[in-house]
Amino acid sequence: MHNAPFFIKYKLHHLIFWMLVFGIWYLLRYEGYSSERIAFQVTFIKVADLALLVYITNYLLIPFFLYKKRYVLFVLIFIVMITLSSIYKMNLLGRLTNNPLLLDLSGNLKERIYDNVIPHFFLVIAGAAFKLMFDQIGLQKKMADMAKEKAESELSFLKSQINPHFLFNSLNSVYFLIDKNNPEARQTLHKFSDMLRYQLYEANGDKIPVEKEISYLKDYVDLQKLRKDENYTVTFNCQPEVKGFFI
């Protein structure tokens, strides 16, 4: 029941699209028929035929043959489907418009293929291209979500292997063991403790104050400076007005 609104919206989206195609098709071609009624019926048959082929291709042929790498079978079924549909549509339109040329398949074969079969191929392929494009976008989003979930699960596992209280108590003990005449070592350990606390407790939310992220980055840069000799110059610049919002 929770999926009903989405389902209705999804179907209405398709219905509106095909109604728009019908309207444009009718406005462009209705003057070429003997009456508006005939033009309406012809347009309906063509749009319904195209929609049926697009849905068969997108929801049957592509998932069950193309995605399963059964390429030859996919191409054969696609060609046969387009050809048979074109023949049936020509016969139906020939009866509707009293056009005997559409009923006789033996005459002017090249013109029939050019006017009926080839447009079918390109229109249905265009519909399939949209299907492939949206599937690719969905796949990329799914892979990104999976990568995010994997990273979060790995971080959670890492945190579970660490007893935070024991860790911070140990750091405090080491801090007080360091001679007071060595303020640089004490300050470095204090920064490392703050960075670790930030990673374990404060960086898990969807948003964090930008001031805390800047403080973390400053501590990180300071710790990296300790690993470099005098041949390296590392600077960190941040404007003081960068504050008061979340990221």
Secondary structure, 3 states (H helix, E strand, C coil): CCCHHHHHHHHHHHHHHHHHHHHHHHHHHHHHCCCHHHHHHHHHHHHHHHHHHHHHHHHHHHHHHHCCCCHHHHHHHHHHHHHHHHHHHHHHHHHHHCCHHHHCCCCCHHHHHHHHHHHHHHHHHHHHHHHHHHHHHHHHHHHHHHHHHHHHHHHHHHHHCCCHHHHHHHHHHHHHHCCCCCHHHHHHHHHHHHHHHHHHHHCCCCCCEHHHHHHHHHHHHHHHHHCCCCCCCCCCCCCCCCCCCEC
